[in-house]
Amino acid sequence: MMKIKKGIPLIDQYDKNFMWGGKFGGNFVPETLKKPIDDLNRLFEKLRKNKSFIKERDYYFKNYVGAPTPFIKLQNLTNYLGGAQIWAKVVSENPGTAHKVYNVLVHCLMAKYAGKKSVCTDTGAGMNGKNTAMVGKMLGLKVKIFMGLVDIKRQKKNVDVMKKYGAEVIPVTTGSQTLVDAVSECMRYFVANCDSTHLVVGSAVGPAVWIRICAWSASQISRELLVQIKDEFGKIPRKLKLLNCIGGGSSALGFWNEFIDYDKKQVELIGVEAGGSKKSKKHAAPLTNGSKIGILHGSAQYVIQDKDGQIGETESISAGLDYPGVSAIHCFLKDAKRARYTSATDEEALNAYKLVTKFENISPSLEPCHAFAECIKIAPKLSKDTVLCINSCGSSLKDADIIKSKLGYYTE
Ligand SMILES: *Cc1c(COP(=O)(O)O)cnc(C)c1O
């Protein structure tokens, strides 16, 4: 079994091949990407120790993102389910309305420190694109966003917002014309333009250094949560469970980071993948549906594949979880048995949306509704001194159309 070292950040627990547990991550990239990767590694190692960089990062986290985001008790839902106490960290309460803003902010600041005037990025549902366009505009950077043509059509509202912020949206017409292809295309563009452009990868995926930067940036969430939990309970509760949906997995890594070293009997980490549609049997759950290790976007990971080893088709009601791979660090946490992974179907996520919005004044997007679905399953069976905390990492506003078409209503 793989082993996690205590006292060392997860992002630093890689070997000489930049792999976690000897199996996951790495840099499976063309020769032309090796130097830009080395440069970015050096820049990251320098900046994470640079006091003025950290000060600037924290300035934006506080004054622009609005840190700390709220930590609230869902008392009505708790009463209704009749077991564990249910709490939410409402990360979506920030101008970018999702956790992506942390990674984007750090990358854009890094670009500035490196003297680069433009950034490129990929987007699927458009949340990463929107955040990069927004932060890029604030920091005076030129922003190029690669997006599959299929996604451009179904996420038109987000595309309009990206353009409003002055970003250039480049349609990707290869492959399935969705996020997987957008990431590939964006990486190709970066290889050819890396002297002037900085690459923002939208989750904790890609070659190792992007995984590390993304997880490091998102860990702001758990730094806040640790303080909020200690304020509320006076200490870390004896039975705490942290539930998070898993797409690429950056929001979960950010939500869990400060809690990794606690005993798993005290702090259980639960990741919920997209179980997809019961009808089509397609899903986006490589960790829970027995996927094999493969290489995707420069990194070894559990990845959904067809019988020939080609990247398999995925399906999920939540665009943000609809990715065939998953962060190498989650693969490591799974094999080390530090986190437990499970999945929720489209239907379960929708039912969770119904229940949460019926009882509470928060309106989570369909991604965190996957985590709420697991909470709804387990809470009634747990004791009242168990604390369940869900990362409500997105707002339902972006899902208004799909929720309305499925449930027949949507109210803000
Ligand atoms: C992108 C996105 C996700 C998936 O995030 P990962 O960090 O890649 O797991 C989940 N929820 C929302 C709201 C998103 O925008």
PDBQT file of the ligand as one rigid body, heavy atoms in Angstrom, charges set to zero:
ROOT
HETATM    1  C1  LIG A 501     -14.768  23.145 -12.156  1.00  0.00    +0.000 C 
HETATM    2  C2  LIG A 501     -15.736  22.885 -11.150  1.00  0.00    +0.000 A 
HETATM    3  C3  LIG A 501     -15.717  21.683 -10.419  1.00  0.00    +0.000 A 
HETATM    4  C4  LIG A 501     -14.685  20.622 -10.643  1.00  0.00    +0.000 C 
HETATM    5  O1  LIG A 501     -13.559  21.022  -9.959  1.00  0.00    +0.000 OA
HETATM    6  P1  LIG A 501     -12.290  20.141  -9.684  1.00  0.00    +0.000 P 
HETATM    7  O2  LIG A 501     -11.537  20.991  -8.788  1.00  0.00    +0.000 OA
HETATM    8  O3  LIG A 501     -11.613  19.951 -11.007  1.00  0.00    +0.000 OA
HETATM    9  O4  LIG A 501     -12.715  18.856  -9.099  1.00  0.00    +0.000 OA
HETATM   10  C5  LIG A 501     -16.639  21.516  -9.414  1.00  0.00    +0.000 A 
HETATM   11  N1  LIG A 501     -17.561  22.453  -9.145  1.00  0.00    +0.000 NA
HETATM   12  C6  LIG A 501     -17.625  23.602  -9.815  1.00  0.00    +0.000 A 
HETATM   13  C7  LIG A 501     -18.669  24.586  -9.451  1.00  0.00    +0.000 C 
HETATM   14  C8  LIG A 501     -16.716  23.873 -10.839  1.00  0.00    +0.000 A 
HETATM   15  O5  LIG A 501     -16.776  25.029 -11.495  1.00  0.00    +0.000 OA
ENDROOT
TORSDOF 0
